[in-house]
């Protein structure tokens, strides 16, 4: 019967905390996502991507926001739940039913390890996949909202390797006195047309130009000819939005394979000019830390909050203990961010970062268990 009661009270504690954690995480992430989505409107207004690309790209950034807020919200949820149970005298139910504080600490550690598994899935698989997918959308996109980019008497160079100047806009699709510069390596094409009409359909994106001249400059040779009607294809052009894949968007297995084989084992045949090279080592160290080491601060922070158990509300240091324990946990979160930045400096910092979460956890656990043991002896 007693064991049954223990399971019930632990279930209530962790259920309450999980509900608060998920509610706070999703709510705050949605707020940040909406703010970020507003900033992404530049894809439409300046870079010429369509609303379809804009929504997909914005939505695929939501997992990254979740991962960045996960540690902070988990810390706040545990802090809130312990304080709520203390205020409502619900923690005393644990002690009355024979649950000692060290047993409570161990159960909270197990709970944090379960949360750690979900964080690993998020940082190591879901976030890289979503970031990679969003970059693919940018790479494959074309200028869906080309008309919104064109303004009268203004050089438009938003599109890579293409400059357009329009002297006058007539209606929504017709233009007068059009100048186009198309650059492709050593070859440059200049086009002037008296008038033109923009055809901007999913199956066809062209500038239909009338009465003009085309000048080709190729390796110093210049050729030119007049035309009455010509079509200038726009579908092949992309904006200047960054479309190259970043390390943050690569699979965890790919990053580890490159780092272990190329940098640690010195297998030079793993070299790749884009995916695996010397300049990428620092960013790889930082990404490995963010995905695999930084999440380990989650049980570390959970353990730091167990110091709250040493000071019940009847204790004279109750309020002060809440303040210093909160700042201890908050400091650990900031410290994890600091180490993340330090890993890009050199290999020594990276090696030290691998053991820091384990060292802090061990020190905290030894100190906390001794305090709890001493407290039990005085009772």
BABABA-345326 format. One record per residue: x, y, z of N, C-alpha, C in turn. Coordinates in steps of 0.02 Angstrom, whole numbers, padded with zeros to 5 digits, always signed. Atoms other than C-alpha are relative to their C-alpha. Example, Ala and Ser with C-alpha at 12.3 -4.5 7.8 and 13.67 -1.06 7.14 Angstrom:
! BABABA-345326
+00045-00059+00000+00615-00225+00390+00045+00060+00000
-00042-00059-00003+00684-00053+00357-00039+00055+00037
***
This chain:
! BABABA-345326
+00041-00061+00000+00000+00000+00000+00043+00063+00000
-00045-00058-00004+00141+00118+00045+00035+00012-00067
-00033-00006+00065+00232+00080-00118-00047+00028-00053
+00051-00026+00046+00070+00115-00212-00008+00075+00008
+00006-00072-00014+00055+00284-00126+00060+00039-00027
-00061-00032+00025+00235+00324-00171-00005+00011-00075
+00006-00005+00072+00201+00289-00354-00051+00054-00020
+00051-00050+00015+00045+00398-00351+00026+00071+00008
-00023-00068-00012+00129+00549-00275+00056+00020-00048
-00051-00015+00050+00278+00535-00391-00032+00013-00069
+00036-00008+00064+00158+00517-00539-00031+00070-00004
+00031-00066+00000+00066+00676-00487+00053+00055-00010
-00054-00050+00005+00229+00774-00468+00024+00006-00072
-00029-00001+00068+00298+00724-00638-00053+00016-00053
+00054-00017+00046+00129+00739-00725-00011+00076+00000
+00009-00073-00006+00106+00917-00659+00057+00037-00034
-00058-00033+00028+00282+00963-00710+00001-00006-00076
+00000+00011+00073+00267+00887-00884-00052+00045-00034
+00053-00043+00029+00104+00979-00917+00023+00073-00002
-00024-00069-00002+00179+01145-00861+00057+00011-00050
-00058-00006+00045+00340+01113-00959-00022+00004-00073
+00022+00001+00070+00253+01070-01123-00040+00062-00018
+00041-00060+00012+00128+01213-01108+00044+00062-00008
-00044-00059+00002+00263+01342-01071+00046-00002-00061
-00046+00007+00057+00382+01273-01205-00034+00017-00065
+00036-00011+00063+00253+01273-01344-00024+00072-00005
+00025-00069+00001+00179+01442-01295+00055+00049-00015
-00056-00047+00011+00345+01533-01284+00032-00010-00068
-00029+00014+00066+00410+01447-01441-00043+00030-00056
+00045-00030+00050+00256+01504-01538+00008+00076-00003
-00010-00072-00002+00284+01683-01480+00064+00019-00038
-00064-00013+00034+00466+01678-01536-00006-00014-00075
+00008+00019+00071+00416+01592-01699-00037+00055-00039
+00039-00053+00034+00288+01728-01742+00045+00061-00011
-00046-00057+00007+00418+01865-01710+00051-00014-00055
-00049+00019+00050+00545+01771-01816-00031-00002-00070
+00035+00005+00064+00417+01739-01953-00010+00069-00032
+00007-00068+00025+00390+01927-01969+00065+00022-00034
-00065-00018+00029+00576+01949-02001+00012-00037-00066
-00008+00038+00061+00568+01814-02136-00040+00028-00058
+00038-00030+00054+00448+01923-02236+00045+00031-00053
-00047-00026+00050+00604+01991-02321+00008-00047-00059
-00004+00048+00055+00602+01831-02424-00048+00019-00056
+00051-00019+00050+00447+01899-02512+00013+00071-00025
-00004-00071+00018+00473+02088-02508+00066+00018-00032
-00066-00019+00026+00660+02089-02549+00031-00054-00044
-00034+00054+00036+00718+01918-02610-00043-00031-00054
+00042+00023+00054+00568+01879-02718-00028-00070+00005
+00030+00066-00008+00519+01710-02647-00076+00007+00010
+00073-00001-00007+00335+01665-02648-00022-00015+00071
+00028+00012-00066+00221+01648-02498+00005-00074+00019
-00005+00071-00014+00228+01459-02515+00068-00017+00031
-00068+00010-00027+00417+01458-02487+00006+00032+00068
-00003-00037-00064+00398+01586-02348-00030-00040+00057
+00034+00038-00053+00275+01480-02248+00037-00065+00016
-00036+00062-00011+00373+01320-02272+00065+00013+00038
-00064-00017-00032+00538+01401-02224-00011+00021+00073
+00015-00023-00068+00461+01485-02071-00020-00058+00045
+00024+00057-00039+00374+01326-02013+00057-00048+00018
-00056+00046-00012+00533+01222-02029+00051+00027+00049
-00045-00028-00051+00623+01340-01911-00027-00008+00071
+00031+00008-00066+00503+01298-01768+00037-00051+00043
-00037+00047-00042+00599+01141-01710+00064+00030+00030
-00061-00032-00025+00757+01246-01693-00015+00045+00060
+00021-00042-00056+00665+01369-01579-00015-00043+00061
+00014+00046-00055+00602+01223-01474+00064-00023+00034
-00062+00025-00028+00778+01157-01452+00038+00053+00039
-00036-00054-00034+00848+01327-01401-00033+00018+00066
+00036-00018-00061+00714+01354-01268-00008-00059+00048
+00013+00061-00038+00706+01174-01206+00032+00001+00069
-00038+00001-00063+00840+01188-01071-00027+00051+00050
+00025-00054-00044+00777+01354-01001-00069-00016+00027
+00069+00013-00022+00594+01303-00995-00002-00061+00047
-00002+00057-00045+00637+01135-00915+00022+00021+00070
-00024-00027-00064+00733+01226-00779-00055+00038+00037
+00053-00040-00031+00590+01347-00747-00057-00045+00024
+00056+00044-00018+00461+01206-00744+00015-00039+00064
-00019+00036-00060+00556+01104-00613+00000+00047+00060
-00002-00050-00054+00586+01260-00508-00070+00018+00022
+00070-00018-00016+00402+01307-00518-00036-00057+00035
+00037+00057-00029+00337+01132-00478+00022-00016+00071
-00025+00013-00068+00450+01105-00326-00027+00053+00048
+00024-00055-00043+00401+01276-00257-00075-00006+00012
+00072+00008-00008+00216+01243-00289-00016-00056+00050
+00012+00056-00046+00223+01076-00199+00020+00018+00071
-00020-00021-00067+00315+01155-00054-00051+00047+00031
+00049-00048-00025+00191+01297-00037-00066-00034+00019
+00063+00036-00013+00044+01175-00043+00008-00058+00049
-00015+00054-00048+00127+01059+00084-00003-00069-00031
+00003+00065+00035+00126+00922-00048+00065-00038+00004
-00064+00035-00008+00311+00885-00026+00000-00040+00064
+00003+00036-00064+00272+00833+00152-00032-00068-00008
+00032+00064+00013+00164+00694+00081+00053-00052-00020
-00055+00045+00017+00324+00619+00008+00034-00026+00063
-00038+00019-00060+00413+00620+00175-00043-00043+00047
+00046+00038-00043+00259+00555+00269-00006-00073-00024
+00008+00067+00029+00247+00407+00149+00067-00037-00005
-00064+00035-00005+00428+00360+00182+00048+00012-00057
-00046-00018+00055+00508+00440+00029+00053+00048+00029
-00052-00046-00024+00675+00511+00087+00022+00046-00057
-00018-00051+00049+00749+00661-00002+00049-00025-00053
-00048+00027+00049+00889+00562-00084-00037-00042-00052
+00041+00038+00046+00758+00447-00161-00036+00047-00049
+00033-00050+00043+00666+00601-00227+00049+00026-00052
-00053-00025+00045+00830+00665-00302+00013-00049-00056
-00015+00052+00050+00863+00500-00391-00057-00006-00050
+00057+00003+00046+00687+00496-00463-00002+00060-00047
-00003-00060+00041+00706+00675-00525+00054-00005-00053
-00054+00011+00049+00870+00627-00609-00024-00046-00056
+00027+00047+00051+00784+00481-00698-00048+00037-00045
+00048-00040+00039+00645+00600-00753+00037+00046-00048
-00039-00045+00043+00775+00723-00821+00035-00039-00056
-00032+00040+00052+00861+00581-00916-00050-00018-00055
+00053+00013+00051+00695+00539-01002-00008+00063-00043
+00006-00063+00037+00679+00723-01049+00062+00011-00045
-00063-00006+00038+00861+00715-01109-00004-00039-00065
+00007+00041+00061+00818+00577-01233-00039+00038-00053
+00039-00039+00048+00685+00687-01314+00039+00060-00026
-00042-00056+00022+00807+00833-01319+00052-00023-00050
-00048+00028+00047+00936+00723-01405-00032-00012-00069
+00036+00012+00063+00808+00672-01535-00011+00066-00037
+00014-00066+00028+00767+00855-01562+00063+00031-00030
-00061-00034+00022+00946+00922-01574+00040-00039-00052
-00042+00041+00043+01026+00775-01665-00033-00022-00065
+00034+00025+00059+00892+00727-01790-00051+00049-00029
+00055-00041+00026+00738+00837-01804+00024+00069-00023
-00023-00067+00019+00824+01008-01804+00044+00000-00062
-00040+00002+00062+00960+00963-01932-00042-00016-00061
+00043+00018+00057+00828+00881-02043-00042+00059-00022
+00044-00057+00017+00711+01032-02035+00040+00057-00030
-00042-00053+00028+00854+01155-02066+00024-00018-00070
-00021+00023+00066+00915+01051-02212-00057+00006-00050
+00058-00004+00044+00740+01042-02284-00016+00072-00019
+00014-00070+00015+00716+01230-02271+00050+00028-00051
-00051-00023+00048+00881+01258-02365-00014-00028-00069
+00018+00030+00065+00824+01138-02502-00055+00040-00034
+00054-00041+00028+00666+01241-02524+00028+00065-00031
-00030-00061+00026+00773+01397-02548+00038-00014-00065
-00040+00018+00059+00887+01310-02672-00044-00013-00061
+00043+00020+00056+00743+01245-02777-00050+00054-00020
+00049-00051+00014+00640+01403-02771+00023+00046-00057
-00015-00051+00049+00631+01531-02910-00035+00065+00020
+00027-00065-00018+00568+01709-02915-00076+00000-00010
+00073+00007+00005+00384+01681-02878-00035+00068-00004
+00033-00065-00002+00343+01862-02844+00044+00052-00035
-00044-00044+00037+00453+01942-02976-00028+00071-00008
+00026-00068+00008+00334+02089-03007+00009+00045+00060
-00007-00041-00060+00350+02146-02826+00070+00028+00007
-00069-00023-00004+00537+02168-02851+00015+00060-00045
-00015-00050+00051+00526+02287-02998-00031+00067+00018
+00023-00068-00013+00514+02473-02965+00024+00046-00055
-00019-00047+00053+00522+02620-03084+00064+00037+00019
-00061-00039-00006+00690+02706-03110+00044-00022+00058
-00041+00028-00054+00782+02589-02992+00033-00064-00026
-00036+00060+00020+00917+02460-03026-00016-00056+00050
+00019+00057-00041+00859+02291-02960+00053-00055-00010
-00050+00053+00004+01000+02168-02921-00010-00054+00054
+00017+00052-00050+00911+02056-02795+00014-00069-00027
-00010+00065+00031+00924+01913-02917+00074-00009-00017
-00071+00013+00010+01096+01833-02927+00018+00002-00074
-00028-00006+00068+01194+01878-03087-00048+00035-00048
+00048-00034+00043+01051+01985-03152-00016+00069+00027
+00018-00069-00018+01021+02173-03150-00052+00025-00049
+00055-00025+00041+00860+02253-03214-00014+00072+00018
+00020-00070-00010+00816+02435-03238-00063+00014-00042
+00062-00016+00034+00640+02492-03283-00013+00075+00007
+00013-00072-00004+00605+02672-03329-00072+00016+00017
+00071-00014-00013+00416+02661-03326-00040-00065+00004
+00043+00058-00009+00289+02535-03266-00071+00018-00020
+00067-00013+00025+00121+02526-03355-00045-00058+00022
+00043+00054-00026-00011+02428-03261+00040-00046+00046
-00033+00048-00044+00045+02271-03171+00050-00045-00036
-00043+00046+00035+00134+02175-03309+00038+00031-00058
-00031-00033+00058+00190+02301-03442+00049+00054+00022
-00054-00046-00019+00348+02406-03441+00026+00034-00064
-00030-00038+00056+00435+02536-03550+00073+00016+00017
-00071-00014-00005+00620+02568-03581+00033-00045+00052
-00026+00052-00044+00693+02410-03507+00074-00012-00015
-00071+00016+00006+00878+02379-03474+00014-00062+00042
-00015+00062-00035+00941+02204-03426+00074-00017-00009
-00070+00024+00003+01118+02147-03383+00001-00070+00029
-00002+00070-00020+01142+01959-03376+00073-00023-00001
-00071+00018-00006+01313+01900-03312+00006-00074+00013
-00012+00072-00008+01375+01721-03329+00074-00014-00012
-00073+00011+00003+01561+01694-03289+00033+00053-00045
-00035-00047+00045+01658+01772-03435-00047+00033-00050
+00048-00024+00050+01502+01806-03536-00050+00048+00032
+00049-00050-00024+01393+01961-03513-00046+00019-00057
+00050-00018+00050+01233+02002-03604-00036+00064+00023
+00037-00061-00012+01157+02177-03614-00061+00001-00046
+00061-00003+00041+00978+02195-03673-00036+00066+00014
+00042-00060-00006+00882+02354-03708-00063-00012-00041
+00063+00007+00036+00698+02352-03757-00044+00061+00012
+00046-00058-00007+00572+02491-03791-00058-00017+00047
+00056+00021-00042+00436+02391-03703+00005-00074+00016
-00001+00070-00019+00403+02226-03621-00060-00019+00042
+00056+00025-00040+00274+02118-03536+00025-00060+00041
-00022+00054-00045+00304+02005-03386-00052-00055+00002
+00044+00059-00005+00230+01830-03394+00025-00039+00061
-00021+00029-00064+00236+01762-03216-00050-00054+00021
+00044+00056-00015+00148+01593-03211+00043-00058+00026
-00039+00057-00026+00199+01432-03121+00036-00039-00054
-00030+00039+00053+00234+01347-03287+00043+00042-00047
-00038-00043+00046+00313+01498-03374+00014+00068+00033
-00019-00065-00027+00411+01647-03307+00050+00032-00049
-00042-00031+00052+00477+01755-03449-00014+00075-00003
+00009-00069+00018+00503+01936-03497-00008+00001-00076
+00012-00005+00072+00425+01958-03670+00019+00072-00020
-00027-00066+00016+00527+02103-03743-00015+00017-00074
+00018-00023+00068+00484+02209-03897+00046+00058-00021
-00038-00055+00031+00590+02318-04013+00059+00022+00042
-00059-00017-00039+00762+02319-03939+00064-00026-00030
-00066+00020+00024+00944+02269-03952+00034-00043+00053
-00037+00044-00044+01052+02130-03877+00074+00006-00016
-00073-00005+00007+01239+02153-03849+00032-00055+00042
-00035+00054-00034+01345+02001-03806+00074+00016+00005
-00072-00010-00011+01519+02021-03729+00027-00066+00026
-00026+00066-00017+01614+01856-03728+00075-00001-00011
-00073+00001+00004+01801+01851-03687+00028+00057-00041
-00024-00060+00034+01825+02028-03753-00031+00011-00068
+00033-00007+00064+01726+01997-03912-00071+00025+00009
+00066-00031-00006+01571+02102-03939-00041-00013-00063
+00047+00010+00056+01424+02053-04048-00067+00030+00020
+00065-00030-00016+01255+02138-04061-00049-00012-00058
+00052+00004+00052+01090+02122-04154-00065+00028+00027
+00065-00028-00019+00919+02203-04154-00054-00054-00001
+00056+00048+00000+00756+02113-04120-00066+00038+00003
+00068-00027-00006+00571+02145-04136-00036-00031+00060
+00029+00036-00057+00518+02013-04010+00048-00053+00024
-00041+00054-00029+00617+01902-03892-00025-00016+00070
+00019+00021-00068+00585+01805-03733+00061-00009+00044
-00055+00006-00047+00701+01822-03585-00023-00044+00058
+00021+00050-00049+00687+01669-03472+00021+00021+00071
-00013-00019-00070+00673+01711-03285+00001-00059+00047
+00009+00058-00045+00641+01537-03216+00066-00028+00025
-00063+00030-00020+00826+01493-03205+00036+00041+00054
-00035-00043-00046+00870+01636-03088-00024-00010+00072
+00014+00004-00071+00879+01624-02900+00018+00066+00033
-00016-00062-00036+00885+01764-02772+00068-00007+00033
-00063+00001-00036+01038+01810-02671-00007-00026+00071
+00007+00033-00065+00966+01722-02519+00053-00054+00006
-00051+00050-00010+01098+01608-02444-00029-00070-00013
+00026+00066+00017+01071+01437-02523+00051-00055+00012
-00049+00051-00015+01232+01348-02475-00016-00033+00067
+00014+00037-00061+01213+01213-02343+00051+00018+00053
-00043-00015-00056+01283+01255-02172+00010-00063+00041
-00015+00059-00042+01358+01135-02045-00060-00016+00044
+00059+00011-00043+01203+01160-01935-00054-00041-00035
+00052+00034+00038+01100+01082-02074+00020-00070-00023
-00024+00066+00020+01204+00925-02097-00019-00052+00052
+00016+00055-00044+01165+00756-02022+00053-00008+00054
-00047+00011-00055+01243+00717-01854+00051-00054-00017
-00046+00055+00019+01317+00555-01922+00053+00024-00049
-00048-00026+00049+01400+00651-02066+00053+00043+00035
-00046-00043-00036+01477+00778-01947+00049-00042+00042
-00042+00043-00041+01542+00644-01828+00049-00040-00043
-00043+00040+00044+01610+00539-01972+00058+00042-00025
-00053-00045+00024+01707+00687-02042+00048+00018+00056
-00042-00024-00056+01770+00747-01873+00046-00056+00026
-00039+00055-00027+01827+00576-01811+00053-00024-00051
-00045+00028+00050+01903+00514-01974+00051+00051-00027
-00045-00048+00032+01975+00673-02048+00044+00037+00051
-00038-00041-00048+02027+00772-01894+00035-00041+00054
-00030+00039-00055+02058+00641-01759+00044-00057-00026
-00038+00057+00027+02116+00490-01861+00045+00019-00059
-00043-00027+00054+02197+00599-01996-00005-00040-00065
+00012+00035+00064+02120+00501-02140-00018+00053-00053
+00007-00056+00046+02145+00631-02276-00047-00014-00058
+00046+00015+00055+02040+00538-02403-00072+00018+00016
+00067-00024-00018+01888+00598-02306-00010+00073-00019
+00004-00071+00017+01928+00774-02366-00053+00012-00054
+00049-00022+00049+01787+00860-02459-00001+00076+00000
-00006-00073+00005+01797+01039-02522-00060+00036+00030
+00060-00031-00028+01619+01074-02461-00016-00026+00069
+00027+00030-00060+01578+00952-02323+00052-00016+00054
-00050+00022-00049+01743+00904-02238+00068+00029-00016
-00063-00033+00014+01892+01021-02235+00025+00036+00063
-00031-00031-00059+02010+01111-02114-00036+00060+00028
+00034-00058-00028+01917+01277-02100-00064-00017+00038
+00064+00018-00031+01761+01182-02043+00008-00030+00069
-00010+00036-00063+01841+01104-01888-00031+00036+00060
+00025-00037-00058+01793+01243-01767-00076-00001+00003
+00073+00001+00001+01612+01250-01822-00026-00070+00015
+00021+00069-00015+01602+01061-01814+00004-00014+00075
-00007+00009-00073+01666+01062-01634-00058+00033+00036
+00056-00036-00032+01534+01189-01587-00065-00038-00012
+00063+00035+00016+01396+01091-01675-00005-00066+00038
+00000+00063-00039+01448+00927-01592-00017+00014+00073
+00016-00018-00070+01443+01014-01423-00074+00016+00008
+00071-00020-00005+01271+01090-01456-00046-00060-00004
+00045+00057+00011+01196+00926-01514+00008-00056+00052
-00013+00060-00042+01279+00798-01398+00021+00015+00071
-00026-00014-00068+01359+00883-01247-00043+00049+00038
+00041-00050-00034+01254+01036-01207-00064-00029+00030
+00060+00029-00031+01095+00931-01179+00013-00033+00067
-00017+00032-00064+01188+00846-01035-00006+00047+00059
+00011-00048-00055+01166+01006-00936-00070-00005+00027
+00069+00007-00023+00982+00959-00920-00003-00037+00067
-00001+00031-00066+01010+00830-00779+00042+00039+00051
-00041-00041-00045+01144+00946-00707-00042+00054+00032
+00043-00053-00024+01019+01087-00692-00055-00028+00046
+00051+00032-00042+00886+00969-00623+00027-00015+00069
-00032+00016-00064+01007+00913-00488+00011+00063+00042
-00010-00062-00037+01047+01093-00441-00064+00024+00034
+00064-00021-00029+00862+01125-00409-00019-00042+00060
+00014+00042-00059+00860+00983-00282+00024+00030+00065
-00021-00036-00061+00948+01100-00161-00059+00035+00033
+00061-00030-00029+00775+01175-00136-00029-00045+00055
+00027+00047-00048+00731+01018-00039+00030+00008+00070
-00034-00008-00064+00854+01066+00098-00032+00055+00043
+00027-00058-00036+00754+01220+00145-00076+00003-00007
+00073-00004+00001+00568+01194+00181-00023+00070+00019
+00024-00069-00010+00458+01347+00201+00002+00022+00073
-00007-00018-00071+00475+01339+00391+00070+00025+00016
-00069-00019-00012+00662+01369+00374+00009+00076-00008
-00012-00073+00002+00725+01547+00406+00033+00021-00066
-00035-00016+00064+00829+01538+00246-00041-00020-00061
+00042+00025+00054+00681+01482+00140+00001+00047-00061
+00004-00047+00057+00663+01640+00032+00068+00010-00031
-00067-00010+00027+00849+01666+00016+00022-00060-00041
-00020+00061+00035+00874+01484-00036-00031-00003-00070
+00032-00001+00065+00748+01506-00178+00037+00045-00049
-00035-00048+00043+00845+01654-00244+00066-00029-00024
-00067+00022+00020+01019+01576-00241-00004-00064-00042
+00007+00060+00041+00959+01408-00311-00022+00018-00070
+00022-00022+00066+00870+01498-00453+00060+00028-00040
-00057-00029+00034+01027+01597-00494+00053-00052-00015
-00047+00054+00015+01132+01438-00483-00021-00035-00064
+00024+00033+00061+01024+01353-00614+00006+00045-00061
-00005-00047+00056+01018+01509-00722+00073+00009-00021
-00071-00006+00015+01207+01525-00710+00024-00060-00041
-00020+00060+00037+01228+01345-00770-00023+00002-00073
+00024-00007+00068+01121+01383-00923+00044+00049-00039
-00045-00049+00033+01226+01537-00964+00069-00030-00011
-00066+00032+00005+01384+01437-00930+00002-00049-00058
+00003+00046+00056+01329+01305-01056+00005+00037-00067
-00005-00041+00061+01309+01442-01187+00071+00026-00009
-00069-00025+00003+01481+01511-01144+00047-00054-00025
-00043+00055+00022+01563+01341-01165-00012-00014-00074
+00017+00011+00070+01472+01320-01330+00040+00047-00045
-00039-00049+00039+01557+01479-01394+00075-00013+00005
-00072+00011-00010+01726+01429-01320+00027-00059-00040
-00023+00060+00036+01732+01264-01415+00030+00016-00069
-00026-00018+00067+01772+01356-01578+00071+00028+00005
-00066-00031-00006+01934+01427-01507+00055-00049-00018
-00050+00050+00017+02041+01271-01508-00021-00068+00026
+00017+00069-00017+02043+01083-01480+00001-00012+00076
-00004+00008-00073+02091+01100-01295-00065+00018+00033
+00064-00021-00027+01933+01196-01254-00055-00052-00015
+00050+00050+00019+01832+01066-01347+00006-00062+00043
-00011+00059-00042+01911+00921-01250-00024+00013+00071
+00022-00016-00068+01879+01009-01085-00076+00002+00005
+00073-00006-00001+01698+01042-01132-00035-00068+00004
+00030+00066+00001+01666+00855-01153-00012-00027+00071
+00006+00028-00067+01691+00819-00968-00032+00046+00051
+00027-00048-00048+01623+00977-00887-00068-00018+00029
+00065+00018-00029+01439+00921-00871+00004-00057+00050
-00007+00057-00045+01493+00757-00790+00033+00021+00066
-00035-00023-00061+01611+00844-00668-00046+00040+00045
+00047-00041-00039+01481+00973-00615-00054-00044+00032
+00052+00044-00026+01349+00837-00596+00026-00040+00060
-00029+00041-00053+01464+00729-00488+00012+00041+00063
-00012-00044-00058+01515+00874-00375-00065+00018+00035
+00065-00018-00029+01335+00928-00350-00031-00060+00037
+00032+00059-00030+01275+00750-00314+00034-00019+00067
-00036+00017-00062+01412+00716-00184-00017+00050+00055
+00014-00053-00049+01382+00883-00097-00073-00005+00025
+00070+00003-00018+01192+00864-00100-00015-00062+00043
+00013+00061-00039+01192+00683-00038+00029+00006+00071
-00029-00011-00066+01309+00732+00106-00044+00046+00043
+00045-00046-00035+01193+00877+00153-00063-00036+00024
+00061+00037-00018+01041+00763+00151+00014-00050+00056
-00020+00049-00052+01132+00630+00255+00009+00035+00067
-00011-00038-00062+01185+00761+00384-00067+00023+00028
+00065-00023-00022+01008+00828+00390-00040-00056+00031
+00036+00058-00026+00936+00653+00419+00026-00020+00069
-00029+00018-00065+01057+00624+00564-00023+00046+00056
+00022-00048-00051+00999+00782+00652-00072-00009+00020
+00071+00009-00015+00816+00726+00647-00010-00053+00055
***
